[in-house]
Amino acid sequence: MATRNTARPGGQSSRKAGKEEEEHDLLDRFLEVSDNVTEALGTPWALSASILLIVVWAATGPLFRFSDTWQLVINTATTIITFWMVFVIQTSQNRQSKALQFKLDELIRSIPGARNAMIQAERQSTAQLKREAEEFEKTAERGGVQGVPPEEVSERIHSKGSGR
């Protein structure tokens, strides 16, 4: 039986679009599970469960005569769990970091007079970031007003306070 390749807008076949949608759904499910696991394992209940697991394992030591296999079980389990958690937590952190970055970018764009070049700060070289940090320190020393000498900042603050 021959299959038809139905054209979609943009030149995508329905088969290709379906596969991309399926991959997108799988990625969304992974990200959702990753966020849920990260949130669940950051609770006191998860810590309590891990402590209980270690206590139970330690209590079974005499039963298994503290054998190499008994030790290998906990070593292997904790190594595997740690290995998986690195990826799960990193995935969740990457998402949260990107979302926070988008929010900060939006704030920068919405403030008149803000330097939109700061939106690309994470792509700057270390030397550029160091120069920016020094500039921000100088601005903070001047009272937070960029390009205004400290004396004028002081005068502006006092004139606002006295109602002039």
Buried (B, 14 or more C-beta within 10 A) or exposed (E): EEEEEEEEEEEEBEEEBEEEEEEEEEEEEEBEEBBEBBEEBEEEEEEEEEEEBEEEBEEEEEEEEEEEEBEEBBEEEBEEEEEEEEEBBEBBEEBEEEEEEEEEBEEBEEEEEEEEEBBEBEEBEEEEEEEBEEEEEEBEEBBEBEEBEEEEBEEEEEEEEEEE
